[in-house]
Amino acid sequence: MPGYINDGITLSLGTHTVSNTSFKIHFDLINTTSNTYEAGDVTLSQELQTANVIASASGTISPTSEIIPDGESYAPITSTTPVSGTITLFINSPNTTSIDLSGITVAVDQYIRNYSEEGFDFSGEELIAYTGTASKVIIPSSYSINETGEFVEGTDFQVTAIADGTQVGSGIWEGVFSDSSSMSTVVLPSTLEKIGDGAFAHSSITTLKVDDVENSNLSTIGTMAFKDCQILTSIEIPELVNTIGSDAFDGCYALAIVYNYSTISITAGQGDYASGYIGQYAKEVVKNGQADGKIEFDNQVQYYVNDIDGDKIALAPSIAKNSITSITFAPDTTEINPNAFYLSSNLVSVDMENTQIHTIGSHAFAECRMLKNVTLPNSITTLSGAFWDTPLLSYDNIYEGGMYLGNSTNPYLVLMDTQDTNMTSFTIHSDCKIIYDSAIRSCTSLTTITIPETVTNIGSDAFDICTSLTTVIIENSDIYERATGASWDICGGLLQHATTVKVPTSIVNAYDNSYLESETNFTTDTETIDDVAYTVFTAVN
C-alpha cells in the first residue's frame, strides 16, 4: 500500500555538533540526505497528515549517551510529499557540547499511513467516500479497523464495490469521486466487482487502470459511472465485465484508447445510450493486445499519438480545465479533438501558429468565455463550431470591414465576422482560406460576393439571412462543387438567394453534372472578367 515500508530499512544519522545536552534528532524517512537535529522538545504539528511509525535504534555514541527511540510515533507528512515523513529520536547526552552519531543507525520496521488520512471511507465491503487530494489514487483491496476506529492496512474487510452515487439533477451526480479535482490516475483493486452509478461522474480522472487486470473480478460499471469525465483518455475493461450502464461514458470526449479484455463488443467511433457510449469517442479499441497509439503529455495537454499514421491529436488538458490559462500546442500536433477544451473557464490565450494542425474539432474551445487571443497555423483547413460562445475573442485583423483570425505570416486566414451587417458590398481578403460559421450572417443589404480561389471551406450559416445576396462569383473548384449540390444550404447557404452565379469556365467544365447545369430554372451564358472566361448561370424569372 502507499506509504508502507518494512523489512528493516536502515538509515545512518551521521555526525552532529550540539549546544544542548537534551535534544531530538529528526530525519526524513525518504530523503535521508536531509538529516537535521533540533535542541529541546519539539511538538510535531497536528495540522500535518500522520502515519504510524515503528522504529528501533542501535549502535554506539561517543561519549556514551542514552538513546530513546520514539518507538510508536506519528510522523508528519506534507501534501507535496505524501509518502515522506520524519522519525524523531530523543537523545540525552549530559555534560557535552559535541556528539558523534556516526555509529548510530535506525531500522524502520513499519511505516503505515492511515487510510482515513488518505481520504478513504468504507462501510463493510464498499468504498463509500473519498476526500483525498492525491493525483494517483490506488484503491486498497482490503482494510482493517484499529482500536481507535481508524481505517488501516489489513485484511479484515475486502473491498468489492464503489458505492452508488446520488443523482441531484439531470445528469448531475454526487458520487464517491465526483468532487475529486486533483485526481488523475486511478488504480482499481482486482477484488472490486462493481463501480457504482455516478461514482466518477464529473471528476478529473485521466486514466483508469485495474491492478492485475487479467484476474480482476470487476463485472459491473454503473449508470453514468464516468459521465462527463471530459479529460479521461484511457481505460481498462477487465474480462468479467458484462454490464456497462446507460450513459456510463457519456461526455468522455477525450477517451482515446479502450483496452478491452471482456467479451463485450466495443468498436472505435461507435456507441450509443445503451452501450454507455464507451466506444463513441475512442480512436482505437485494443483487444488483448498492444495499442497502435499512445497517450502523451506536453505542456498540460494530453495527446493521442498514432505511431502508424503519425497523427498527434490534442485530446484534452492533463489537469482540471479551469486551471489552464494559456496553451501552446506541440509543433507536431495535427488535430484538436472535438470538445477538447470545452468550458475551460480561465483559458485566455491559445497558440497554434507553429503546429501542423489541420482540423480543430467542433466545440473544441466552446464556452471558453475568457478566451481573448488565438493564433492559427497556416495548415488549418477545418474549424467549424470550434469557438462557439467565446464573447471576448479578439478579431484584430481587419480588412475592408472583415474581421479575421490568423498568425504573424498570414493575419487573414479565417474570416470570423464583419464590422457592419448593413454593408452593400464586401471583398474577402485574397489570403483567406476559411469563412467561419455565421461570419456574414444577417448582412441583409449585401448584393454581391466573390469567393476567392484561396477559400476552401465555408462554415455553417455563413450566409444565412443574406436575403439580398443575388450575385455570387465562385473562384474555387471545391466550393463550386459543394455549393452547387442538390441542397441549397450547403456552404453556409451561399446560393440560397442567388439569381446569378459566375464561375470560371475551366472549373465548370471539370464538373459536367453540376446541379446548376441540370437545373431547368437557370440559363447559361459566358462572360470575360479580367481576361478570364466565366460561365454565367442566370435564374429564369
N, C-alpha and C positions, 0 to 999 in steps of 0.2 A: 504494500500500500504506500501511497505518497508519504514521505517523511518517516518511513520505518527503517531503522538501522539496527543490525545486531552483529553477532559474530565477533564482538570484542575489538572494534576498531580502535587503534592506539594512536594517540596524539601527543607529541612532545611539547612541553611547556616552555623550554628554553631557559635563558638566564635573565634575571631581573635585579635591579637595584632599587631598594625601597627606603622610605623615610619614616615608616611606621611599623611597629612591631606586630600589629594585628591587622590583617588585610585580607581581601579576597582576590583571587585570580579569576579573570574572565577570559574565555577563549571561544572563538566562533567554531561551531560544530562542523561547518562545511569548509569555510575558508580558513584553514589552520595557520596560514601565514600572518593572520591579523591578530595574534595573541596580544592581549593587553592586561594590565593589572590596575587595581584601584584600591587605595587605602581606605580602611574603615568599613563600616557596614554600608551596604548599598541596597536599597529596596528596589526590586525589579518592578518595572511599570506594569500596572494591572490593565492598562489600556491595550497592551500588545496581545496578540494571539499566543496561545500556550501549547506546549507539548510535554507529555510526561517523560522524564529522563531518569534512567537508572545507570549510574556510573560508579566506577571504583578507581582508586588511586594507589600507586605503588612506586617504590624507588627510595632514594636517599636524598636528603638535603644537607648541605654544608653551610653553616653549622646545623646541628641536629635540631629539627623543629617538628611540631605536631601538624599533621595534615588531616583535615576532616572533610572528606568529600561530601558535597551536598547530594547525598545519595538518591533521594527521590524528590526531585525539584521540578519546577516549571521553567522551561526555557522560553524566553521571548522570541517571537517570530514576527518579522515585519511582512507587510503585504507584498513588498517587492522581492523578498527572498523567502518564499513560502515554505521551503524545506530547510531553512537555515535556523540556527539558534545559538544560545550561549550557555555553556556549562560554568558553574561557579564552584570554586574550591575555597574553603576557609583555611587560611594559613596563620598559625600562631607561632611567631618566632621571636621570643623575648630577647631584649638586650642586644639587638643587632640592627645595623642600618644597611647591610648588604647581604643578599641571599642568593645562593646558586641553586637554581631549579633544573639544571640541565639533565639531572639524573631522574627526573620525575616524568612518568607517563600516566595517562588516564585512559582507561578502557571504557568505551561507551557500549554498554551491553544492550540497551534498548533506547529507541527514540521514536515515540509514537505520538503523532498528532491526534488529538481528539476529534472525532467526526463532527461533533457539534460545532467545533471551531472551523471546520471546512465547509459548513453550511448545510450538511445533510440532516434531514429529519425523517425518521422512519416510524412506521406503525406495522408491527408484525413483519410480513414479507414484502410490504410496499414501501417504496420511497415516496413520501407524501409532500415534501417541500425541499427547496434548495435556495439558500440565501448567500452562497459563497461568491467570491469575486475572482476565482482562478480563470485563466484563459484556456487551460486544458483541464477538463473535468473528467476524472476517472471514477466512475460509479463503482463502489465496492460490491463484491459478490456476496458478502456476508458481514455481519457485525455482532457485537455483544453490548451489553449494558453494564457499566461498572456500579460500584456501591453508591456512588453519588448520582446515579441516574443518567450519566453521560453515555453517548454512543461511542464505543471504542472498537478497535480491531478485535475480531473474534469470529467464532463460527456458530454461535448460539442461534442466530437467525439468518436464513438465506434470503437474498434479495431476488424476487421473481417478477416484480411488476413495478412500473412507474404509474402512479395513481392517475385516474381521470381528472381532468381539469373541469372548471365551471364555465359554461358559455354565458357571457354577460351582455352580449349584443350580437347583431348579425355578423357572424364570422369572427367575433372578438372573444378571446379566451383568457381566463386566468388559470394557467397550467403550472405544473411544477417548475418549469424552466422559463416561463413566459417573460418574467421580469429580468432575465439574465442578459445584461448588455455588454459584459466583459468576456463572456464565454465564447470560445472559438471551436476548439476540438472537443468532442465528447466521445468517450470510450465506454461502451456498454459491457457489463459482465456477461459471460456465457450462460450464467444462471438465469438471466432475465427471459421471461416468457411473454410479457406484454408491455407495449408502450401505450399509455392511456390516451384517451381523447384529449386533444388540445395540449398535450404535455409540453411540447416545444414551440407552440404557436407564437409567432411574432418575435422570437428570440434571435440572438446574434450568432447562432451556431453556423459554422462554415463547413465542418467536416464531421460525419458520423461514422465511427468505427466500432467494430464488435470484437472484443477480446476472444481469441480462439474461434474465429468466425465459423470455421467448418464444423465445430462441435457446439454451436450455440443452440439454446433452447427457445429462442425467440420465434413466436408463431403469429403474433397479432400486432399490427400497427393501427392504432385507433383513428377514429374520425377526426379530421383536421389536426392530426398529431403534429404536423410540421407546417401548418398553414402560414403563409406569408413570412416564411423564413427566407428573406429576399437575398441573403448572402450565403446561403447553403450551396456548396458547389459539388460535394461528392458524398455518397452514402454507400453502405454495405447492407445487402438484403440476405440474411442467412438462409440456409437450406430449408428449415422447417416453417418459414413464413408462408402462411396460406390465406391470410386475411389482411388486406390493406383497406382501411376505412375510406369512405367517401371524402373527397377533398383533402386527403391526408397530406398531399404535397402541392395543393393549390397555391399559386403565388410564389412558388420557389423558382423564380425566373433564372437564377444562376446555376441551377442544378445540372451540371455538365456531364458528370460521369456517375453511372449507377453500376455498382458491382453486384451482379445478381447471381447468387448461389442457389436460389429457390427454383421451384418448378413453375412459378408464375410467369406468364408471357409478358415481357416488357420490351417495347420497341422504341428506339430513339425517335423523338419527334412526334410520338403518338401518345395520347392519353385522354381520358375523359373523367367525368364526375365519379363514375362507378369504380374506376381503377385508381382513384386518388390522384390522378394527373401525374403519376410517378414518372412516365416517360415523356411527358409533354414538352419539357424544356431541354431534355438530355441531348448532348452532342453524340454520345455513344453509350451503349449498354454492354458491359463486359460480362460474359457468361463463363465463369470458372476459368478465367484466363487473364492475360495481361492487356491493359488498356493501350490503344493506339496513341492516345494523348495523355497529357498530364496537367496538373494544376500547378501554376507558378505564382509567386507573389513578388510584386515590384512596386515600390512607392505607394503602399497602402491600397493596391489594386490586385484583385485575383484574376488570373488569366487561365484560359484553357488553350493549351498548345498542342496541336496535332502534328506528330512527328512525320506523318506520311505526306500530307498535302501542304505543310508549312504554315497553316493558319494559326494566328495568335489572336484570340478573341478575348477582349476585356469583358469579364462576367459581372463583376460587382466589386464594391470595396472589400477589403480584407478586415475592416473594422466597422463599428457601428456607423451607419450612413450619416447620422447627424454629427459625427466627429470630423468629417472631412471638410476642409475649407478650400483646398486647391488640388488639382490633379494635373500632372504632366505624364502623358502616356509614354510607354516604352517605344523606342524608334521602330521596332519590328512589329508593332501592333497592326493588325489588318482589319479588325472589325470590333464594334462595340455591341454587346448583346442588347436585345430589347429589354427595357425596364432596368437596365444595369444600375443606374444611379438615380432612379425614380425616388422622389421625396428625400433627396439629400438636402436637408433643410438649411444647412450652413455653407453649402458649396458656393463659392464666389467666382472662381476662375478655372477654366479648362483649357489646357494647351495640347493641341493635336498637330501642330504645324509640321514637325519633323518626323512624322509617322508615315506608315503605309496604309492608313485606314481608308477603305473604300465605302464601307457601309456603317452608318450609325443607326441602330435598330429603333423601332417605334418606341416612343416614350422613354428613351434612354436617359434623358435629363428632364423629363416631365415633372412639373410641380417643384422644381428647384427654384424657389421663389427669391432666393438671394443671389442667384447666378447673374453676373454682370458682364464678364469678359470671356469670350470664346475665340480661339484661333483654330482654323480648319486647315487640313492638309490639301495639297493640290490633287491628291489621289482620290478625293471624295467623289462618289457617284450617287449615293443614296442616303437620305436622312429624313425621310417623311415622318412627321409626328415626333421627331426627337426632342424638340424644345417646346412642347406644348405647355402652356401656362407657366412661362418664365417672364414675369412682367418687368423685371429690371434688366433684362438682357439688352446690351447696347449694340445698335447697328450704326456705328460711327462712320462707316464708309458710304458716302453719299455721291450719287451720280444722277443728274437730271431728275431729281425727285425720287429716285430709287434708293432704298436703304439695304446695305449689303453686309454679309459676313465674309471674311477671307483671312488672309495672312500677310506677311511682310512682302512677299513677291507678287501676290495677286489679291488685292483687297476686295475684289468684286466676284468672288467665287459663287456666292449664293445670294440671290435676290430674296430678302426676307419680308419686306414691307414697302409701302410707298408713303411719302410725306403728305400727299393730298389726294383724297378719293374723288375730288371734283375735276381732276385734270382731264383734258380732252385729247391730249397726245402724250406719248411716252416712249422713250427709247431705252431699251435694255442694253447695258454695257456689253461690249463685244468680247470681254473676257469671262462673262457669266457662264457657269456650267449648269446651274440648277435654279429653278424657280420654286421657292418653298411653298408649303401649304398656305392657301388663302393670301398669298403675297399681294395680289392685285384685286382681291375680292372687294366687291361693292364700289368699284370705280364706274359708277353708272353713266358718266359722261364720256368715257373713253370710247372712241370710234374705230381706231386703227392701232394694230400692234404688229411688230416684226419680231419673230422668234429667231435669234441669230443662230448661225451654224454651230456655235460653241455649246449651245444649250442642249443637254442630253436627257434631262429629266425635269418633269413638271409635277409638283405635288398636288394633292387632293384639294379641290375647291379653289385652286389658284385664281381662276377667272369667274368664280361664282358671282352671280348678280351683276355681271358687267353687261347690262341689258342693251347698251348701245354699241357693243363691240361687233361691228358688222364686217370689217375688213381685217383679215388675218394673213400675214405673209410668213410662211414657214420655210426656213433655210436649212433645217437639219433633217436628214432622211429618217432617223429613228422616230423623231417627233411626228413626222408626216405619216409614217406607217401606223403609229399608235393612235394619233389624233383622228385619223380618218377611218377608224374601225367602226363597227356597227353601232356602238354605244356613244352617244354624244357627250357623256360625262367623262370620257377618257381624256387624260391630260388636263385635269382640273377644269373641264368644261370649256376648253379653249374655243371650240367651234359651236358652242351651244346656240349662239345668236348670229353666227356668221352668215352673210349673204354673198360675200366674195372671199375666195381663198386663192392666194397666189403661191405657187411652188415652182422652183427651178425645174425645167422640163427634164433635165437629166435625172432628177430624183423621181419624178412621176413615172418615167419610162422603166425605172427599176422595180416598180410595184404596179404591174398591169392590172391587178384585180382590186385596186383600192376601192373603198366604199364610195368615194366621191365620183369615181368614173362610172360606177354601175348605178348610181343614184339618178333616177329619171328627172328629179326636180332640179338638177344642175345642168347647165350647159358649159361647154369648154371653149376657150379661145387662147390666143397666145399674146404675149407682151414682152418687150425687152426692157429690163431695168438694169441700169449701169452695165450695159453691154452683155447682160446675161439673159438668156431666153427663159421665160416663165410660162407655165401653163396657168391659165386663169379659170377657176371654177366659179360660175355665177348662178345664184339661185333663180329659178323661174318664178316670176310673180304669179 
